[in-house]
Amino acid sequence: MKFPQTLLILIAFVLASCNGQSSKNIEVIEPTAFSEKLSTTQNPQILDVRTPEEFASEHIDNAVNVNWNDKDFATKAATFDKSKPVFVYCLSGGRSKKASQKLQELGFTNIYELDGGIMKWNAEGHSKSDPNAKTIGMTSQDYAALLNTDKKVLIDFYAEWCGPCKQMTPYLTKMQKELADKVVIIRIDVDQNKTLVKEMKIDQLPTLLLYENKEVKWKNTGFISETDLRKQL
C-alpha cells in the first residue's frame, strides 16, 4: 500500500512543478515598472496586440502592432528575437494575457505583460500628452451635462469585447426602462470615447459610477449581479 501512495505523491509533485513552470517566463507588471523596464532595455521589443484601428488611435512609443485576433499572430510574433525581452500589452489586459501565453509556447523566455493594459497606463499618467490631439468621443463638458438632473445617474463604462460587460448588458438595458422614473442609466463605450476615459482615469472594465446631485456616491469595477446592483440603486 505504501508504494502506490508514494508514487501518487511523486506524480502530484511533478505535476505541480510543471504547472508552476507554465508561467515562469511571464511577468505581469504595473505601468510604472513596465515603463522603467522599457527605459532600461536597449531597443525593446514592444508588441501591441490590439487591432490596427486601436493601434492607430494611440500606442506606446516604438510599439509594433501584432493583432492577437489575426490568424497569423503566431507566425508574425515568431519573427521577433526569442532570446531578448518582449513587452506585451493590449487595452485592459485580456488579450495580452493570451498573447503572452502563446509567446511562451513559441519559446520566448522573458515576457513582460503590462498589467491593466494601456487603459491603466494612461490612467497612471504614462501616456504623452499632445495638446493638438483630436478629441475622440464626448468631452468632459458633455459628460458633466449628463449629470444635470434631479434623479440618480448611473454611468456604465463598457466595451463591446468585454466579457463581464456583455453579461451585464441585458439587465442594464432592462433597468434603463424599468427605473427611468428614478435613475438615469447611461452606458459609455470606452472605444468610442477615449479622450473622456483618459481624463477620468478609467482603468478597468466595466466601471460603474453612481451619482447623486453630481457627486459620486458609489463605484464598482468588474462584474456585478443584477440583484446586487439593484440594491445600490
MOQUIFEN-V905296 format. One record per residue. N is the residue number from 1. RES is the residue in three letters. SS is DSSP state (~ for helix, > for strand, _ for the rest). PHI is phi in whole degrees, 0 to 359 (none if undefined). OMEGA is omega in whole degrees, 0 to 359 (none if undefined). Layout:
n->(N & N)
res->(RES & RES)
ss->(SS & SS)
phi->(PHI & PHI)
omega->(OMEGA & OMEGA)
//
This chain:
n->(1 & 2 & 3 & 4 & 5 & 6 & 7 & 8 & 9 & 10 & 11 & 12 & 13 & 14 & 15 & 16 & 17 & 18 & 19 & 20 & 21 & 22 & 23 & 24 & 25 & 26 & 27 & 28 & 29 & 30 & 31 & 32 & 33 & 34 & 35 & 36 & 37 & 38 & 39 & 40 & 41 & 42 & 43 & 44 & 45 & 46 & 47 & 48 & 49 & 50 & 51 & 52 & 53 & 54 & 55 & 56 & 57 & 58 & 59 & 60 & 61 & 62 & 63 & 64 & 65 & 66 & 67 & 68 & 69 & 70 & 71 & 72 & 73 & 74 & 75 & 76 & 77 & 78 & 79 & 80 & 81 & 82 & 83 & 84 & 85 & 86 & 87 & 88 & 89 & 90 & 91 & 92 & 93 & 94 & 95 & 96 & 97 & 98 & 99 & 100 & 101 & 102 & 103 & 104 & 105 & 106 & 107 & 108 & 109 & 110 & 111 & 112 & 113 & 114 & 115 & 116 & 117 & 118 & 119 & 120 & 121 & 122 & 123 & 124 & 125 & 126 & 127 & 128 & 129 & 130 & 131 & 132 & 133 & 134 & 135 & 136 & 137 & 138 & 139 & 140 & 141 & 142 & 143 & 144 & 145 & 146 & 147 & 148 & 149 & 150 & 151 & 152 & 153 & 154 & 155 & 156 & 157 & 158 & 159 & 160 & 161 & 162 & 163 & 164 & 165 & 166 & 167 & 168 & 169 & 170 & 171 & 172 & 173 & 174 & 175 & 176 & 177 & 178 & 179 & 180 & 181 & 182 & 183 & 184 & 185 & 186 & 187 & 188 & 189 & 190 & 191 & 192 & 193 & 194 & 195 & 196 & 197 & 198 & 199 & 200 & 201 & 202 & 203 & 204 & 205 & 206 & 207 & 208 & 209 & 210 & 211 & 212 & 213 & 214 & 215 & 216 & 217 & 218 & 219 & 220 & 221 & 222 & 223 & 224 & 225 & 226 & 227 & 228 & 229 & 230 & 231 & 232 & 233)
res->(MET & LYS & PHE & PRO & GLN & THR & LEU & LEU & ILE & LEU & ILE & ALA & PHE & VAL & LEU & ALA & SER & CYS & ASN & GLY & GLN & SER & SER & LYS & ASN & ILE & GLU & VAL & ILE & GLU & PRO & THR & ALA & PHE & SER & GLU & LYS & LEU & SER & THR & THR & GLN & ASN & PRO & GLN & ILE & LEU & ASP & VAL & ARG & THR & PRO & GLU & GLU & PHE & ALA & SER & GLU & HIS & ILE & ASP & ASN & ALA & VAL & ASN & VAL & ASN & TRP & ASN & ASP & LYS & ASP & PHE & ALA & THR & LYS & ALA & ALA & THR & PHE & ASP & LYS & SER & LYS & PRO & VAL & PHE & VAL & TYR & CYS & LEU & SER & GLY & GLY & ARG & SER & LYS & LYS & ALA & SER & GLN & LYS & LEU & GLN & GLU & LEU & GLY & PHE & THR & ASN & ILE & TYR & GLU & LEU & ASP & GLY & GLY & ILE & MET & LYS & TRP & ASN & ALA & GLU & GLY & HIS & SER & LYS & SER & ASP & PRO & ASN & ALA & LYS & THR & ILE & GLY & MET & THR & SER & GLN & ASP & TYR & ALA & ALA & LEU & LEU & ASN & THR & ASP & LYS & LYS & VAL & LEU & ILE & ASP & PHE & TYR & ALA & GLU & TRP & CYS & GLY & PRO & CYS & LYS & GLN & MET & THR & PRO & TYR & LEU & THR & LYS & MET & GLN & LYS & GLU & LEU & ALA & ASP & LYS & VAL & VAL & ILE & ILE & ARG & ILE & ASP & VAL & ASP & GLN & ASN & LYS & THR & LEU & VAL & LYS & GLU & MET & LYS & ILE & ASP & GLN & LEU & PRO & THR & LEU & LEU & LEU & TYR & GLU & ASN & LYS & GLU & VAL & LYS & TRP & LYS & ASN & THR & GLY & PHE & ILE & SER & GLU & THR & ASP & LEU & ARG & LYS & GLN & LEU)
ss->(_ & ~ & ~ & ~ & ~ & ~ & ~ & ~ & ~ & ~ & ~ & ~ & ~ & ~ & ~ & ~ & ~ & ~ & ~ & ~ & ~ & _ & _ & _ & _ & > & > & > & > & _ & ~ & ~ & ~ & ~ & ~ & ~ & ~ & ~ & ~ & ~ & _ & _ & _ & _ & > & > & > & > & _ & _ & _ & ~ & ~ & ~ & ~ & ~ & ~ & _ & _ & _ & _ & _ & _ & > & > & _ & _ & _ & _ & _ & _ & _ & ~ & ~ & ~ & ~ & ~ & _ & _ & _ & _ & _ & _ & _ & _ & > & > & > & > & _ & _ & _ & _ & ~ & ~ & ~ & ~ & ~ & ~ & ~ & ~ & ~ & ~ & ~ & ~ & ~ & _ & _ & _ & _ & > & > & > & > & _ & _ & ~ & ~ & ~ & ~ & ~ & ~ & ~ & _ & _ & _ & _ & _ & _ & _ & _ & _ & _ & _ & _ & _ & _ & _ & _ & ~ & ~ & ~ & ~ & ~ & ~ & ~ & _ & _ & _ & _ & _ & > & > & > & > & > & > & > & _ & _ & _ & _ & ~ & ~ & ~ & ~ & ~ & ~ & ~ & ~ & ~ & ~ & ~ & ~ & ~ & ~ & ~ & ~ & _ & _ & _ & _ & > & > & > & > & > & > & > & _ & _ & _ & _ & ~ & ~ & ~ & ~ & ~ & ~ & _ & _ & _ & _ & _ & _ & _ & > & > & > & > & > & > & _ & _ & > & > & > & > & > & > & > & _ & _ & _ & _ & ~ & ~ & ~ & ~ & ~ & ~ & ~ & _)
phi->(none & 291 & 298 & 302 & 295 & 296 & 297 & 298 & 297 & 297 & 298 & 299 & 296 & 296 & 297 & 297 & 296 & 296 & 296 & 294 & 277 & 298 & 234 & 294 & 269 & 249 & 241 & 273 & 231 & 293 & 308 & 297 & 294 & 298 & 297 & 294 & 297 & 298 & 290 & 259 & 256 & 286 & 46 & 297 & 269 & 243 & 252 & 265 & 263 & 276 & 284 & 302 & 294 & 295 & 297 & 294 & 287 & 186 & 198 & 289 & 308 & 71 & 286 & 245 & 276 & 231 & 296 & 301 & 282 & 285 & 295 & 262 & 305 & 299 & 297 & 291 & 296 & 292 & 281 & 279 & 285 & 287 & 274 & 251 & 300 & 231 & 252 & 234 & 205 & 223 & 279 & 228 & 121 & 294 & 287 & 293 & 297 & 294 & 296 & 297 & 296 & 293 & 298 & 297 & 297 & 282 & 109 & 289 & 253 & 218 & 244 & 251 & 253 & 285 & 294 & 82 & 64 & 290 & 297 & 288 & 303 & 292 & 299 & 266 & 81 & 267 & 281 & 277 & 282 & 236 & 298 & 261 & 295 & 284 & 288 & 251 & 86 & 288 & 266 & 296 & 292 & 298 & 295 & 300 & 294 & 294 & 268 & 281 & 204 & 279 & 276 & 292 & 234 & 253 & 257 & 245 & 273 & 218 & 217 & 297 & 271 & 282 & 304 & 300 & 298 & 297 & 296 & 274 & 305 & 301 & 280 & 292 & 296 & 294 & 291 & 303 & 276 & 295 & 253 & 303 & 280 & 241 & 226 & 265 & 254 & 237 & 254 & 241 & 284 & 295 & 289 & 265 & 223 & 294 & 296 & 296 & 300 & 293 & 295 & 271 & 58 & 284 & 236 & 219 & 231 & 287 & 238 & 248 & 234 & 253 & 252 & 225 & 54 & 70 & 244 & 288 & 256 & 199 & 221 & 219 & 242 & 89 & 294 & 221 & 287 & 300 & 300 & 292 & 292 & 298 & 297 & 287 & 269)
omega->(183 & 183 & 178 & 181 & 178 & 180 & 179 & 179 & 180 & 179 & 180 & 180 & 180 & 180 & 180 & 179 & 180 & 180 & 180 & 181 & 186 & 180 & 184 & 181 & 182 & 178 & 178 & 186 & 180 & 182 & 181 & 178 & 178 & 180 & 180 & 178 & 179 & 184 & 182 & 179 & 180 & 181 & 183 & 175 & 184 & 180 & 172 & 189 & 177 & 179 & 178 & 180 & 178 & 181 & 182 & 183 & 176 & 176 & 178 & 182 & 176 & 177 & 176 & 182 & 175 & 188 & 180 & 184 & 178 & 180 & 182 & 180 & 183 & 180 & 180 & 182 & 183 & 180 & 179 & 183 & 184 & 182 & 181 & 179 & 176 & 182 & 187 & 175 & 173 & 181 & 183 & 174 & 182 & 182 & 181 & 177 & 180 & 181 & 180 & 178 & 178 & 178 & 177 & 178 & 181 & 176 & 177 & 188 & 183 & 186 & 176 & 181 & 182 & 180 & 179 & 176 & 184 & 175 & 179 & 176 & 179 & 183 & 181 & 171 & 181 & 179 & 179 & 180 & 179 & 182 & 181 & 182 & 180 & 178 & 180 & 180 & 184 & 178 & 177 & 177 & 177 & 181 & 180 & 181 & 179 & 184 & 180 & 179 & 178 & 181 & 170 & 178 & 176 & 177 & 179 & 174 & 186 & 173 & 182 & 184 & 185 & 182 & 179 & 179 & 180 & 179 & 184 & 184 & 183 & 183 & 174 & 177 & 178 & 182 & 177 & 181 & 184 & 185 & 186 & 181 & 182 & 186 & 173 & 180 & 183 & 180 & 183 & 180 & 184 & 181 & 181 & 184 & 187 & 180 & 180 & 180 & 179 & 181 & 182 & 178 & 175 & 185 & 177 & 179 & 347 & 172 & 179 & 177 & 179 & 181 & 169 & 182 & 175 & 178 & 179 & 180 & 183 & 179 & 177 & 174 & 183 & 184 & 172 & 182 & 178 & 181 & 181 & 180 & 180 & 178 & 180 & 183 & none)
//
